[in-house]
Amino acid sequence: IGNYNIEGVELDALLITNYSIQILEFKNWGGTIIARENGTWKSGEKDINGGASNKNPFVQMRTNRSRTLGGLKRFLKRRDLARILGVIIFSQDAIIYDEGISETTKKWLKICDNRGLKNALLDTQTEIVFQREDMLSMPDKLLISEFVKYDHPSDGTKELLPLPAYREETALSFYSDLLEATKLEYIRGTYQTYRSTL
């Protein structure tokens, strides 16, 4: 889901699969990146801010993660959503020094450039969090119900399809947006794998 607003924060993207919930934050930076929990993030001599808040990207992601967790628990009426991952993606090639990020934080926060995106997205838990029925009900529960549920008459399976008037802005165009933002060809396989879980 691109540009999703929840609990007063706007997420660049929210990726929900059967196995995980991931908040994706894109940064148009590259080069030598200094990432830390406390203090300013740097790209060379320039400061990297965490969106409109002018805080560092860690503080931005921590806030987004906390609010997203609260909102998803409320929308999905589930209390078992403790694991939400955050991925900060630098769209330009980068060497990332993350020694200022604690090991505890690294359990839920991945920082990568476009070359490491595939590994960051696939680094999820193996336990199923959302069943097929959960995934099918997600658009209604997240208040993005510009989708219609289509029952295949031949085999009774269900599929989510965007309404024609909304087609260009739906999560189905997420692959295109992600590819454009990161210029990664292998995202197609990752996205197609994700789509096959619906």
C-alpha positions in Angstrom: 0.0 0.0 0.0 1.7 3.2 -1.1 1.5 6.5 0.8 -0.7 5.0 3.5 -1.8 7.3 6.3 -2.4 5.7 9.7 -2.6 7.2 13.2 -1.4 10.5 12.0 1.7 9.4 10.1 2.2 8.9 6.4 4.1 5.8 5.4 5.9 5.7 2.0 4.7 2.1 1.8 3.2 -0.6 3.9 3.9 -4.2 2.7 1.7 -6.9 4.2 2.3 -10.5 3.4 1.2 -13.7 4.9 4.4 -13.7 6.9 5.1 -10.1 7.9 4.2 -6.5 8.0 6.9 -4.1 6.8 7.0 -0.4 6.7 9.1 0.9 3.8 10.7 4.3 4.0 12.5 5.6 0.9 15.4 8.0 1.1 16.9 9.7 -2.0 20.4 9.6 -0.7 23.5 7.6 -1.4 27.3 7.6 -0.9 28.7 7.0 2.6 25.8 6.9 5.1 26.2 7.1 8.9 23.1 5.6 10.6 22.5 5.9 14.3 19.8 5.8 16.9 21.0 9.0 18.5 22.1 12.1 16.6 22.1 13.1 13.0 22.3 10.7 10.1 24.9 11.8 7.5 25.5 11.3 3.8 29.1 12.6 3.5 28.9 16.0 5.1 25.1 16.5 4.6 22.4 15.8 7.2 19.7 13.2 6.4 16.3 14.1 7.9 13.5 11.8 8.6 10.7 13.4 6.6 8.8 16.5 7.6 9.7 16.0 11.3 13.4 16.9 10.7 14.3 14.0 13.1 16.7 11.3 12.1 15.3 8.4 10.0 15.5 6.0 13.0 13.3 8.3 15.1 10.9 8.7 12.1 10.7 4.9 11.7 10.3 4.2 15.4 7.4 6.7 15.5 5.9 5.2 12.3 6.2 1.7 13.6 4.6 2.5 17.0 1.7 4.3 15.4 1.3 1.6 12.7 1.2 -1.1 15.3 -1.5 0.7 17.2 -3.5 1.4 14.1 -3.3 -2.1 12.8 -4.3 -3.6 16.1 -7.3 -1.4 16.1 -8.3 -1.9 12.4 -7.6 -5.6 12.3 -8.8 -6.3 15.8 -5.8 -8.4 16.6 -3.5 -8.1 19.6 -0.8 -10.5 18.2 0.9 -8.1 15.8 4.0 -7.5 17.9 6.4 -7.9 15.0 6.4 -5.1 12.5 9.6 -4.6 10.5 10.9 -1.3 9.3 13.1 -1.0 6.2 14.9 2.2 5.3 15.9 2.1 1.7 18.5 4.5 0.1 17.7 4.8 -3.6 21.2 5.5 -4.6 24.2 3.2 -4.1 25.4 3.5 -0.6 28.0 2.2 1.9 26.1 2.1 5.2 27.8 2.3 8.6 25.2 1.2 11.1 27.4 0.7 14.2 25.2 3.4 15.9 22.2 1.1 15.6 21.8 -1.4 18.5 21.4 -5.1 18.0 18.0 -5.0 19.6 16.9 -2.4 17.0 18.4 -4.4 14.1 15.9 -7.2 14.9 13.1 -5.0 13.6 15.0 -2.4 11.5 16.8 -3.1 8.2 18.8 -0.4 6.4 19.9 -0.9 2.9 20.5 0.7 -0.5 18.7 -0.5 -3.6 21.1 -3.3 -4.1 20.2 -4.9 -0.7 16.4 -4.4 -1.0 15.6 -8.0 -2.0 17.4 -9.4 1.0 15.8 -6.9 3.4 12.3 -7.7 2.1 12.8 -11.4 2.2 14.3 -11.4 5.7 11.0 -12.1 7.5 9.8 -14.6 9.9 8.6 -18.0 8.7 5.5 -18.3 10.9 2.3 -17.4 9.0 0.7 -14.3 10.5 -2.1 -13.8 8.1 -4.2 -16.6 6.5 -5.6 -16.2 3.0 -9.0 -15.1 4.5 -7.1 -12.4 6.5 -5.5 -11.1 3.3 -8.8 -11.0 1.5 -10.4 -8.9 4.2 -7.4 -6.5 4.6 -8.6 -3.8 2.2 -11.9 -3.4 3.9 -10.3 -3.4 7.4 -7.6 -0.9 6.4 -10.2 1.4 4.8 -8.8 1.1 1.4 -11.7 -0.8 -0.1 -11.3 0.5 -3.6 -11.0 -3.2 -4.3 -13.7 -5.7 -5.2 -13.6 -9.4 -4.3 -14.0 -11.6 -7.3 -15.1 -15.2 -6.8 -13.8 -17.4 -9.6 -16.8 -19.4 -10.7 -14.7 -22.4 -11.9 -12.9 -23.2 -8.7 -14.4 -20.9 -6.0 -11.2 -19.1 -5.2 -11.2 -15.4 -4.4 -9.1 -12.6 -5.8 -8.8 -8.9 -5.0 -9.2 -6.6 -8.0 -9.1 -2.8 -8.1 -12.1 -0.9 -9.1 -11.5 0.4 -12.7 -11.6 4.1 -11.6 -8.9 3.5 -9.0 -6.7 1.1 -10.9 -3.6 3.4 -11.2 -3.4 4.1 -7.5 -3.9 0.6 -6.0 -1.5 -1.6 -4.3 -1.4 -3.6 -7.6 0.8 -0.8 -9.0 3.2 -1.1 -6.0 5.7 -3.1 -8.1 5.8 -0.4 -10.7 6.3 2.3 -8.0 8.9 0.3 -6.2 10.8 -0.6 -9.5 10.8 3.1 -10.5 12.0 4.2 -7.1 14.8 1.7 -6.8 15.5 0.6 -10.4 15.7 -3.0 -9.5 14.8 -5.7 -12.0 14.6 -8.6 -9.5 11.8 -6.9 -7.6 9.4 -8.4 -10.1 10.0 -11.9 -8.8 9.7 -10.7 -5.2 6.4 -8.9 -6.0 5.0 -11.8 -8.0 5.8 -14.2 -5.1 4.0 -11.8 -2.8 1.0 -11.6 -5.1 0.8 -15.4 -5.3 0.2 -15.4 -1.5 -3.0 -13.5 -1.9 
